[in-house]
Amino acid sequence: MNLFALSKALLKSEQSNYSKPIVKITIAGVALGVTLMLLALFITAGYKEVIRDKIVSLGAHIRISSIEQNYSFDLLPFDRDQTFIYELSKNPQIKNMQFYATKVGILKTQDQVEGIVLKGIDSTFSWELFRSHIIAGEPLVFQHDAVGNHILISQTLASKLQLQVGDKVGAYFVQEPPRQRNFTIGGIYETGLPEVDTRFVLTDLRHVQKLNDWEPSQVSGIEILIHDYNQLNVVWQQVHHDIPYHLKAETIKQLYPGIFEWLALSDTNVLVLLIITIFICIITMISTFFIIVLEQTKNIGILKTMGLSHQQIVKLFMIIASRLILRGLLWGNIIGLGISILQMTFHVIPLNPATYYVSYIPIVINLLMLLWINLLVFAACLLALLIPAYFISKRISPVDALRFEV
């Protein structure tokens, strides 16, 4: 006897008039659960990627600097022309190495003053990610024979100081002797991260070197971009091993622990949501399963009199349950992917950037996550039905089943 054809016939039989709306509700419940799980995972993955890219855009995945315990932004310099830098450049997992120097100072207009960290960069700086954050003006241009006088400031600083592209502003640096520089606003950026937007002003590296009386080859640090973020710890260990003893290597997780702890907390929330949603799907399937069995009691008796064993009856009802689960999974995937693609394309659901660091809900569709969620829901629901299916099939006798009136 073809159990697959029989399961289809039982679901469409006239006796299932009562269970038909229940079955539809069950399919809708599974679909809703799958949709919620997919959106939760895609949104979490998207949010983590966007925040990570924002941090990396101004810095890098790994930073090399002086090992001295100096927690200010006025770091001790070291020479960029060293053997270990050449060795690091040969690492296939390293995408780019960029040199920088920082200097704490003050930007002052006629009636406003703001503390800043002047970050000097050069032609090694990667604009790939940071370019998308520039909302006015242009990226810095580095000339070999002249020191550029333009700076990039954040929208936060520009609003406080009432500055626009093309305006001139004075920068003051407390040192012996005190020094002052006049800059021109070449561009305005906005990352949405307070840790970045309230501090950093980008300029030509040679400005910082001259302010600090450094040699042209001296820098505050090296920022390393890698190809695969998942290999961050592996690359960090390699860099840590290759650099000399007077330098230290730190990952973005170590440099911005608060942000990454917050992101890790979101993983916990998603895990709780997944467990609760799967549990609800299981309860829904078990309830529907009992209703279907109750309606099909007479058919169970008939099938047993025709020679079907307990195992075959169990297999029959597991096939029926599988059909319902797969229908729910299909609709859940369609709805979840549809909403995800819509949000990715049109950003229809906004967020408050002051609270969430982004202006819309970011989504990254991960096909591996999609596969695992479908397998997890299908397996969990099906396994949860094995015991009641076997128990019910064994307890129903042909004589009692044939006497049963629905």
C-alpha positions as a Markdown table, in Angstrom:
| # | Residue | x | y | z |
|---|---|---|---|---|
| 1 | Met | 0.0 | 0.0 | 0.0 |
| 2 | Asn | 1.3 | 3.4 | -1.0 |
| 3 | Leu | 1.4 | 5.4 | 2.3 |
| 4 | Phe | 2.2 | 8.7 | 0.6 |
| 5 | Ala | -0.9 | 8.5 | -1.6 |
| 6 | Leu | -3.0 | 7.3 | 1.4 |
| 7 | Ser | -1.8 | 10.2 | 3.5 |
| 8 | Lys | -2.8 | 12.7 | 0.8 |
| 9 | Ala | -6.3 | 11.0 | 0.6 |
| 10 | Leu | -6.8 | 11.1 | 4.4 |
| 11 | Leu | -6.0 | 14.8 | 4.5 |
| 12 | Lys | -8.6 | 15.5 | 1.7 |
| 13 | Ser | -11.2 | 13.1 | 3.0 |
| 14 | Glu | -14.7 | 14.2 | 3.8 |
| 15 | Gln | -14.2 | 13.2 | 7.4 |
| 16 | Ser | -11.7 | 16.0 | 7.9 |
| 17 | Asn | -14.2 | 18.8 | 7.6 |
| 18 | Tyr | -13.7 | 19.6 | 11.3 |
| 19 | Ser | -9.9 | 19.5 | 11.1 |
| 20 | Lys | -9.5 | 21.4 | 7.9 |
| 21 | Pro | -9.5 | 24.9 | 9.6 |
| 22 | Ile | -7.3 | 23.5 | 12.3 |
| 23 | Val | -4.8 | 22.3 | 9.7 |
| 24 | Lys | -4.8 | 25.7 | 8.0 |
| 25 | Ile | -4.2 | 27.4 | 11.4 |
| 26 | Thr | -1.4 | 24.9 | 12.1 |
| 27 | Ile | 0.3 | 25.6 | 8.7 |
| 28 | Ala | -0.1 | 29.4 | 9.3 |
| 29 | Gly | 1.4 | 29.0 | 12.8 |
| 30 | Val | 4.4 | 27.1 | 11.5 |
| 31 | Ala | 4.8 | 29.6 | 8.7 |
| 32 | Leu | 4.6 | 32.5 | 11.2 |
| 33 | Gly | 7.2 | 30.9 | 13.5 |
| 34 | Val | 9.6 | 30.2 | 10.6 |
| 35 | Thr | 9.1 | 33.8 | 9.4 |
| 36 | Leu | 9.9 | 35.2 | 12.8 |
| 37 | Met | 13.0 | 33.0 | 13.2 |
| 38 | Leu | 14.4 | 33.9 | 9.8 |
| 39 | Leu | 13.8 | 37.6 | 10.3 |
| 40 | Ala | 15.4 | 37.5 | 13.7 |
| 41 | Leu | 18.5 | 35.8 | 12.4 |
| 42 | Phe | 18.8 | 37.9 | 9.2 |
| 43 | Ile | 18.3 | 41.2 | 11.2 |
| 44 | Thr | 20.8 | 40.2 | 13.8 |
| 45 | Ala | 23.4 | 39.2 | 11.2 |
| 46 | Gly | 22.7 | 42.4 | 9.2 |
| 47 | Tyr | 22.9 | 44.6 | 12.3 |
| 48 | Lys | 26.2 | 43.1 | 13.4 |
| 49 | Glu | 27.7 | 43.4 | 9.9 |
| 50 | Val | 26.6 | 47.1 | 9.6 |
| 51 | Ile | 28.0 | 48.1 | 13.0 |
| 52 | Arg | 31.2 | 46.2 | 12.4 |
| 53 | Asp | 31.7 | 47.8 | 9.1 |
| 54 | Lys | 31.1 | 51.2 | 10.6 |
| 55 | Ile | 33.8 | 50.7 | 13.2 |
| 56 | Val | 36.2 | 49.2 | 10.6 |
| 57 | Ser | 35.6 | 52.0 | 8.1 |
| 58 | Leu | 37.6 | 54.5 | 10.2 |
| 59 | Gly | 40.0 | 52.0 | 11.8 |
| 60 | Ala | 40.6 | 48.4 | 10.9 |
| 61 | His | 40.1 | 44.9 | 12.2 |
| 62 | Ile | 43.5 | 44.9 | 14.0 |
| 63 | Arg | 45.5 | 47.8 | 15.3 |
| 64 | Ile | 49.3 | 47.8 | 16.1 |
| 65 | Ser | 50.6 | 50.4 | 18.5 |
| 66 | Ser | 53.1 | 51.0 | 21.2 |
| 67 | Ile | 52.8 | 48.6 | 24.1 |
| 68 | Glu | 53.3 | 51.4 | 26.7 |
| 69 | Gln | 50.2 | 51.6 | 28.9 |
| 70 | Asn | 49.1 | 55.0 | 27.6 |
| 71 | Tyr | 45.4 | 55.3 | 27.3 |
| 72 | Ser | 45.4 | 58.7 | 25.7 |
| 73 | Phe | 45.4 | 59.2 | 21.9 |
| 74 | Asp | 48.9 | 60.7 | 22.0 |
| 75 | Leu | 50.7 | 57.4 | 21.4 |
| 76 | Leu | 54.5 | 56.9 | 21.3 |
| 77 | Pro | 55.7 | 56.7 | 17.8 |
| 78 | Phe | 57.6 | 53.9 | 16.1 |
| 79 | Asp | 59.3 | 53.6 | 12.7 |
| 80 | Arg | 57.2 | 52.3 | 9.8 |
| 81 | Asp | 60.2 | 50.9 | 7.9 |
| 82 | Gln | 60.7 | 47.7 | 9.8 |
| 83 | Thr | 61.1 | 44.1 | 8.7 |
| 84 | Phe | 58.0 | 42.8 | 10.4 |
| 85 | Ile | 55.8 | 45.1 | 8.3 |
| 86 | Tyr | 57.2 | 43.5 | 5.2 |
| 87 | Glu | 56.5 | 40.0 | 6.6 |
| 88 | Leu | 52.9 | 41.0 | 7.5 |
| 89 | Ser | 52.3 | 42.3 | 4.0 |
| 90 | Lys | 52.9 | 38.7 | 2.7 |
| 91 | Asn | 50.1 | 37.3 | 4.8 |
| 92 | Pro | 47.3 | 36.3 | 2.3 |
| 93 | Gln | 44.6 | 36.9 | 4.9 |
| 94 | Ile | 45.6 | 40.6 | 5.3 |
| 95 | Lys | 43.8 | 42.8 | 2.8 |
| 96 | Asn | 45.4 | 46.2 | 3.6 |
| 97 | Met | 47.8 | 47.9 | 6.0 |
| 98 | Gln | 47.4 | 51.6 | 6.6 |
| 99 | Phe | 49.5 | 53.9 | 8.7 |
| 100 | Tyr | 48.2 | 56.6 | 11.0 |
| 101 | Ala | 49.1 | 59.1 | 13.8 |
| 102 | Thr | 46.8 | 60.8 | 16.3 |
| 103 | Lys | 47.0 | 64.1 | 18.2 |
| 104 | Val | 44.6 | 65.4 | 20.8 |
| 105 | Gly | 43.5 | 69.0 | 20.1 |
| 106 | Ile | 40.7 | 71.6 | 20.1 |
| 107 | Leu | 38.7 | 73.0 | 17.2 |
| 108 | Lys | 37.6 | 76.6 | 17.9 |
| 109 | Thr | 35.3 | 78.9 | 16.1 |
| 110 | Gln | 34.2 | 82.4 | 17.2 |
| 111 | Asp | 31.8 | 81.1 | 19.8 |
| 112 | Gln | 32.2 | 77.3 | 20.0 |
| 113 | Val | 35.0 | 75.0 | 21.2 |
| 114 | Glu | 35.2 | 71.2 | 20.8 |
| 115 | Gly | 37.8 | 68.7 | 21.8 |
| 116 | Ile | 39.0 | 66.4 | 19.0 |
| 117 | Val | 41.4 | 63.6 | 18.1 |
| 118 | Leu | 43.2 | 64.7 | 15.0 |
| 119 | Lys | 43.9 | 61.5 | 13.0 |
| 120 | Gly | 46.5 | 61.7 | 10.3 |
| 121 | Ile | 46.3 | 59.3 | 7.4 |
| 122 | Asp | 48.1 | 58.9 | 4.1 |
| 123 | Ser | 47.6 | 57.2 | 0.8 |
| 124 | Thr | 47.5 | 53.8 | 2.4 |
| 125 | Phe | 44.1 | 54.5 | 3.9 |
| 126 | Ser | 41.3 | 52.4 | 2.5 |
| 127 | Trp | 38.3 | 54.5 | 1.5 |
| 128 | Glu | 36.3 | 51.4 | 0.4 |
| 129 | Leu | 34.0 | 51.4 | 3.5 |
| 130 | Phe | 34.4 | 55.0 | 4.8 |
| 131 | Arg | 33.5 | 56.6 | 1.5 |
| 132 | Ser | 29.8 | 55.7 | 2.0 |
| 133 | His | 29.8 | 57.7 | 5.3 |
| 134 | Ile | 30.8 | 61.0 | 3.6 |
| 135 | Ile | 27.7 | 63.0 | 3.3 |
| 136 | Ala | 29.2 | 66.2 | 2.0 |
| 137 | Gly | 32.5 | 67.1 | 0.2 |
| 138 | Glu | 35.1 | 64.7 | -0.9 |
| 139 | Pro | 37.7 | 62.3 | 0.5 |
| 140 | Leu | 41.1 | 63.6 | 1.3 |
| 141 | Val | 43.6 | 63.9 | -1.6 |
| 142 | Phe | 47.3 | 63.3 | -0.8 |
| 143 | Gln | 49.9 | 65.0 | -2.8 |
| 144 | His | 53.5 | 63.8 | -2.8 |
| 145 | Asp | 55.1 | 67.2 | -2.9 |
| 146 | Ala | 52.6 | 69.2 | -0.7 |
| 147 | Val | 50.8 | 68.7 | 2.6 |
| 148 | Gly | 47.1 | 68.9 | 2.2 |
| 149 | Asn | 45.3 | 71.5 | 4.4 |
| 150 | His | 41.8 | 69.9 | 4.3 |
| 151 | Ile | 40.2 | 67.9 | 7.0 |
| 152 | Leu | 37.2 | 65.6 | 7.3 |
| 153 | Ile | 34.9 | 66.2 | 10.3 |
| 154 | Ser | 31.8 | 64.5 | 11.5 |
| 155 | Gln | 28.3 | 65.8 | 11.1 |
| 156 | Thr | 28.1 | 65.9 | 14.9 |
| 157 | Leu | 31.1 | 68.3 | 15.2 |
| 158 | Ala | 30.0 | 70.3 | 12.1 |
| 159 | Ser | 26.6 | 70.9 | 13.7 |
| 160 | Lys | 28.1 | 71.9 | 17.1 |
| 161 | Leu | 30.7 | 74.2 | 15.5 |
| 162 | Gln | 28.2 | 75.4 | 12.8 |
| 163 | Leu | 30.7 | 74.5 | 10.0 |
| 164 | Gln | 30.1 | 73.6 | 6.3 |
| 165 | Val | 32.3 | 72.3 | 3.5 |
| 166 | Gly | 34.7 | 75.1 | 2.5 |
| 167 | Asp | 34.8 | 76.8 | 5.9 |
| 168 | Lys | 38.0 | 77.5 | 7.7 |
| 169 | Val | 38.6 | 76.5 | 11.3 |
| 170 | Gly | 41.4 | 76.9 | 13.8 |
| 171 | Ala | 42.9 | 73.9 | 15.6 |
| 172 | Tyr | 44.9 | 74.3 | 18.8 |
| 173 | Phe | 47.2 | 71.8 | 20.5 |
| 174 | Val | 48.3 | 72.0 | 24.1 |
| 175 | Gln | 52.1 | 71.3 | 24.2 |
| 176 | Glu | 55.4 | 73.0 | 24.7 |
| 177 | Pro | 55.3 | 75.3 | 22.9 |
| 178 | Pro | 51.5 | 75.5 | 22.2 |
| 179 | Arg | 50.7 | 75.2 | 18.5 |
| 180 | Gln | 47.9 | 76.3 | 16.2 |
| 181 | Arg | 46.9 | 75.2 | 12.7 |
| 182 | Asn | 44.3 | 76.5 | 10.3 |
| 183 | Phe | 42.3 | 73.9 | 8.3 |
| 184 | Thr | 39.7 | 74.0 | 5.6 |
| 185 | Ile | 36.6 | 71.7 | 5.8 |
| 186 | Gly | 37.0 | 69.4 | 2.9 |
| 187 | Gly | 34.2 | 67.0 | 3.8 |
| 188 | Ile | 31.7 | 65.9 | 6.4 |
| 189 | Tyr | 31.1 | 62.3 | 7.4 |
| 190 | Glu | 28.5 | 60.5 | 9.6 |
| 191 | Thr | 28.9 | 57.0 | 10.9 |
| 192 | Gly | 26.2 | 57.1 | 13.5 |
| 193 | Leu | 28.7 | 55.8 | 16.2 |
| 194 | Pro | 29.1 | 58.3 | 19.0 |
| 195 | Glu | 32.6 | 56.8 | 19.8 |
| 196 | Val | 33.7 | 57.9 | 16.3 |
| 197 | Asp | 31.6 | 61.0 | 15.4 |
| 198 | Thr | 32.3 | 62.9 | 18.6 |
| 199 | Arg | 36.1 | 62.5 | 18.4 |
| 200 | Phe | 37.8 | 62.0 | 15.1 |
| 201 | Val | 38.9 | 64.5 | 12.5 |
| 202 | Leu | 40.8 | 63.2 | 9.5 |
| 203 | Thr | 43.8 | 65.0 | 8.0 |
| 204 | Asp | 47.1 | 64.5 | 6.2 |
| 205 | Leu | 49.4 | 62.3 | 8.3 |
| 206 | Arg | 52.3 | 64.8 | 7.8 |
| 207 | His | 50.4 | 67.4 | 9.8 |
| 208 | Val | 50.5 | 65.2 | 12.9 |
| 209 | Gln | 54.1 | 64.3 | 12.3 |
| 210 | Lys | 55.1 | 68.0 | 12.2 |
| 211 | Leu | 53.0 | 68.8 | 15.3 |
| 212 | Asn | 54.8 | 66.1 | 17.2 |
| 213 | Asp | 58.2 | 66.9 | 15.8 |
| 214 | Trp | 58.5 | 63.3 | 14.4 |
| 215 | Glu | 60.5 | 62.0 | 11.5 |
| 216 | Pro | 58.6 | 61.3 | 8.2 |
| 217 | Ser | 58.8 | 57.6 | 8.9 |
| 218 | Gln | 57.4 | 57.7 | 12.4 |
| 219 | Val | 53.7 | 56.8 | 13.0 |
| 220 | Ser | 51.4 | 56.1 | 16.0 |
| 221 | Gly | 50.3 | 52.8 | 14.7 |
| 222 | Ile | 49.3 | 50.4 | 11.9 |
| 223 | Glu | 45.7 | 49.4 | 11.1 |
| 224 | Ile | 45.2 | 46.1 | 9.4 |
| 225 | Leu | 42.2 | 45.1 | 7.3 |
| 226 | Ile | 41.5 | 41.4 | 6.7 |
| 227 | His | 39.5 | 39.6 | 4.0 |
| 228 | Asp | 37.4 | 37.4 | 6.3 |
| 229 | Tyr | 36.1 | 38.7 | 9.6 |
| 230 | Asn | 35.6 | 35.1 | 10.8 |
| 231 | Gln | 39.4 | 34.6 | 10.8 |
| 232 | Leu | 39.9 | 37.7 | 13.0 |
| 233 | Asn | 41.4 | 35.8 | 16.0 |
| 234 | Val | 43.6 | 33.6 | 13.8 |
| 235 | Val | 45.1 | 36.6 | 12.0 |
| 236 | Trp | 45.4 | 38.5 | 15.3 |
| 237 | Gln | 47.5 | 35.6 | 16.7 |
| 238 | Gln | 49.7 | 35.6 | 13.7 |
| 239 | Val | 50.2 | 39.4 | 13.9 |
| 240 | His | 50.8 | 39.2 | 17.6 |
| 241 | His | 53.5 | 36.6 | 17.0 |
| 242 | Asp | 55.2 | 38.6 | 14.2 |
| 243 | Ile | 55.5 | 42.1 | 15.8 |
| 244 | Pro | 58.4 | 43.1 | 18.1 |
| 245 | Tyr | 58.1 | 43.1 | 21.9 |
| 246 | His | 57.6 | 46.9 | 22.2 |
| 247 | Leu | 54.4 | 46.8 | 20.1 |
| 248 | Lys | 51.0 | 45.4 | 20.8 |
| 249 | Ala | 48.2 | 44.1 | 18.5 |
| 250 | Glu | 44.5 | 44.7 | 19.4 |
| 251 | Thr | 41.4 | 43.6 | 17.6 |
| 252 | Ile | 38.3 | 45.8 | 17.2 |
| 253 | Lys | 36.6 | 43.7 | 19.8 |
| 254 | Gln | 39.3 | 44.7 | 22.3 |
| 255 | Leu | 39.2 | 48.3 | 21.2 |
| 256 | Tyr | 35.4 | 48.7 | 21.4 |
| 257 | Pro | 34.4 | 46.1 | 24.0 |
| 258 | Gly | 31.1 | 47.9 | 24.9 |
| 259 | Ile | 29.7 | 47.7 | 21.4 |
| 260 | Phe | 30.6 | 44.1 | 20.9 |
| 261 | Glu | 29.3 | 43.1 | 24.3 |
| 262 | Trp | 26.0 | 44.7 | 23.3 |
| 263 | Leu | 26.0 | 42.8 | 20.0 |
| 264 | Ala | 26.7 | 39.6 | 21.8 |
| 265 | Leu | 23.7 | 40.3 | 24.0 |
| 266 | Ser | 21.5 | 40.4 | 20.9 |
| 267 | Asp | 22.7 | 36.8 | 20.1 |
| 268 | Thr | 21.3 | 35.7 | 23.4 |
| 269 | Asn | 18.0 | 37.4 | 22.8 |
| 270 | Val | 17.7 | 35.7 | 19.4 |
| 271 | Leu | 18.5 | 32.3 | 20.9 |
| 272 | Val | 15.7 | 32.7 | 23.4 |
| 273 | Leu | 13.3 | 33.7 | 20.7 |
| 274 | Leu | 14.3 | 30.7 | 18.6 |
| 275 | Ile | 13.7 | 28.3 | 21.5 |
| 276 | Ile | 10.3 | 29.8 | 22.3 |
| 277 | Thr | 9.2 | 29.8 | 18.7 |
| 278 | Ile | 10.2 | 26.2 | 18.1 |
| 279 | Phe | 8.5 | 25.2 | 21.3 |
| 280 | Ile | 5.3 | 26.9 | 20.1 |
| 281 | Cys | 5.5 | 25.2 | 16.7 |
| 282 | Ile | 5.9 | 21.8 | 18.4 |
| 283 | Ile | 2.9 | 22.4 | 20.7 |
| 284 | Thr | 0.8 | 23.5 | 17.7 |
| 285 | Met | 1.8 | 20.4 | 15.7 |
| 286 | Ile | 1.0 | 18.0 | 18.6 |
| 287 | Ser | -2.4 | 19.5 | 19.1 |
| 288 | Thr | -3.3 | 19.3 | 15.4 |
| 289 | Phe | -1.9 | 15.8 | 15.3 |
| 290 | Phe | -4.3 | 14.6 | 18.1 |
| 291 | Ile | -7.2 | 16.2 | 16.3 |
| 292 | Ile | -6.4 | 14.5 | 13.0 |
| 293 | Val | -5.9 | 11.1 | 14.8 |
| 294 | Leu | -9.2 | 11.6 | 16.6 |
| 295 | Glu | -11.0 | 12.2 | 13.3 |
| 296 | Gln | -9.3 | 9.3 | 11.5 |
| 297 | Thr | -9.9 | 6.7 | 14.3 |
| 298 | Lys | -12.3 | 4.7 | 12.1 |
| 299 | Asn | -9.9 | 4.8 | 9.2 |
| 300 | Ile | -7.1 | 3.6 | 11.6 |
| 301 | Gly | -9.3 | 0.6 | 12.5 |
| 302 | Ile | -10.1 | -0.1 | 8.8 |
| 303 | Leu | -6.4 | 0.1 | 7.9 |
| 304 | Lys | -5.5 | -2.3 | 10.7 |
| 305 | Thr | -8.1 | -4.8 | 9.6 |
| 306 | Met | -6.5 | -4.6 | 6.1 |
| 307 | Gly | -3.2 | -5.7 | 7.6 |
| 308 | Leu | -1.3 | -2.5 | 8.3 |
| 309 | Ser | 1.1 | -2.9 | 11.3 |
| 310 | His | 1.6 | -0.4 | 14.1 |
| 311 | Gln | 4.8 | 0.8 | 12.5 |
| 312 | Gln | 3.0 | 1.4 | 9.2 |
| 313 | Ile | 0.3 | 3.4 | 10.9 |
| 314 | Val | 2.9 | 5.4 | 12.7 |
| 315 | Lys | 4.7 | 6.0 | 9.4 |
| 316 | Leu | 1.4 | 7.1 | 7.8 |
| 317 | Phe | 0.7 | 9.7 | 10.3 |
| 318 | Met | 4.3 | 10.9 | 10.4 |
| 319 | Ile | 4.0 | 11.4 | 6.6 |
| 320 | Ile | 0.8 | 13.4 | 7.2 |
| 321 | Ala | 2.6 | 15.5 | 9.8 |
| 322 | Ser | 5.5 | 16.0 | 7.4 |
| 323 | Arg | 3.2 | 17.3 | 4.8 |
| 324 | Leu | 1.8 | 19.9 | 7.1 |
| 325 | Ile | 5.2 | 20.9 | 8.4 |
| 326 | Leu | 6.6 | 21.3 | 4.9 |
| 327 | Arg | 3.7 | 23.5 | 3.9 |
| 328 | Gly | 4.3 | 25.7 | 6.8 |
| 329 | Leu | 8.0 | 25.8 | 6.0 |
| 330 | Leu | 7.3 | 26.7 | 2.4 |
| 331 | Trp | 5.0 | 29.6 | 3.3 |
| 332 | Gly | 7.4 | 30.7 | 6.1 |
| 333 | Asn | 10.3 | 30.9 | 3.7 |
| 334 | Ile | 8.3 | 32.7 | 1.1 |
| 335 | Ile | 7.1 | 35.3 | 3.6 |
| 336 | Gly | 10.4 | 35.6 | 5.4 |
| 337 | Leu | 12.5 | 36.0 | 2.3 |
| 338 | Gly | 9.9 | 38.3 | 0.8 |
| 339 | Ile | 10.0 | 40.7 | 3.7 |
| 340 | Ser | 13.8 | 40.5 | 3.9 |
| 341 | Ile | 14.3 | 41.3 | 0.2 |
| 342 | Leu | 11.7 | 44.2 | 0.5 |
| 343 | Gln | 13.6 | 45.7 | 3.5 |
| 344 | Met | 17.0 | 45.2 | 1.8 |
| 345 | Thr | 15.8 | 46.9 | -1.3 |
| 346 | Phe | 13.6 | 49.8 | -0.1 |
| 347 | His | 14.5 | 50.2 | 3.7 |
| 348 | Val | 10.8 | 50.4 | 4.5 |
| 349 | Ile | 11.2 | 50.0 | 8.3 |
| 350 | Pro | 13.2 | 52.9 | 9.7 |
| 351 | Leu | 15.1 | 53.2 | 13.0 |
| 352 | Asn | 16.3 | 56.1 | 15.2 |
| 353 | Pro | 20.0 | 56.3 | 14.4 |
| 354 | Ala | 20.6 | 58.1 | 17.7 |
| 355 | Thr | 19.5 | 54.9 | 19.5 |
| 356 | Tyr | 20.4 | 52.1 | 17.1 |
| 357 | Tyr | 23.3 | 53.6 | 15.2 |
| 358 | Val | 21.6 | 53.0 | 11.9 |
| 359 | Ser | 18.7 | 54.7 | 10.1 |
| 360 | Tyr | 16.9 | 51.5 | 9.0 |
| 361 | Ile | 16.7 | 47.8 | 10.0 |
| 362 | Pro | 19.6 | 46.1 | 8.2 |
| 363 | Ile | 19.2 | 42.6 | 6.9 |
| 364 | Val | 21.7 | 40.0 | 5.5 |
| 365 | Ile | 20.2 | 36.9 | 3.9 |
| 366 | Asn | 22.3 | 33.9 | 5.0 |
| 367 | Leu | 21.4 | 30.8 | 3.0 |
| 368 | Leu | 23.2 | 28.6 | 5.5 |
| 369 | Met | 21.0 | 30.0 | 8.3 |
| 370 | Leu | 18.0 | 29.5 | 6.1 |
| 371 | Leu | 18.8 | 25.8 | 5.6 |
| 372 | Trp | 19.5 | 25.2 | 9.3 |
| 373 | Ile | 16.3 | 26.8 | 10.5 |
| 374 | Asn | 14.3 | 24.7 | 8.1 |
| 375 | Leu | 16.0 | 21.5 | 9.1 |
| 376 | Leu | 15.7 | 22.4 | 12.8 |
| 377 | Val | 12.0 | 23.1 | 12.7 |
| 378 | Phe | 11.2 | 20.1 | 10.6 |
| 379 | Ala | 13.3 | 17.7 | 12.7 |
| 380 | Ala | 12.1 | 19.1 | 16.1 |
| 381 | Cys | 8.4 | 18.9 | 15.2 |
| 382 | Leu | 8.7 | 15.5 | 13.6 |
| 383 | Leu | 10.7 | 14.0 | 16.5 |
| 384 | Ala | 8.2 | 15.5 | 19.0 |
| 385 | Leu | 5.4 | 13.6 | 17.2 |
| 386 | Leu | 7.0 | 10.2 | 17.3 |
| 387 | Ile | 6.1 | 9.2 | 20.8 |
| 388 | Pro | 2.4 | 10.2 | 20.7 |
| 389 | Ala | 2.1 | 8.7 | 17.2 |
| 390 | Tyr | 3.4 | 5.3 | 18.3 |
| 391 | Phe | 1.4 | 5.4 | 21.6 |
| 392 | Ile | -1.9 | 6.2 | 19.9 |
| 393 | Ser | -1.4 | 3.7 | 17.1 |
| 394 | Lys | -0.7 | 0.9 | 19.5 |
| 395 | Arg | -3.6 | 1.7 | 21.8 |
| 396 | Ile | -6.3 | 1.8 | 19.1 |
| 397 | Ser | -7.7 | -1.6 | 18.4 |
| 398 | Pro | -9.6 | -2.4 | 15.2 |
| 399 | Val | -12.8 | -3.4 | 17.1 |
| 400 | Asp | -12.9 | -0.2 | 19.2 |
| 401 | Ala | -12.0 | 2.0 | 16.2 |
| 402 | Leu | -14.8 | 0.6 | 14.0 |
| 403 | Arg | -17.3 | 1.4 | 16.8 |
| 404 | Phe | -16.0 | 4.9 | 17.2 |
| 405 | Glu | -18.4 | 7.7 | 16.2 |
| 406 | Val | -16.9 | 11.1 | 15.6 |
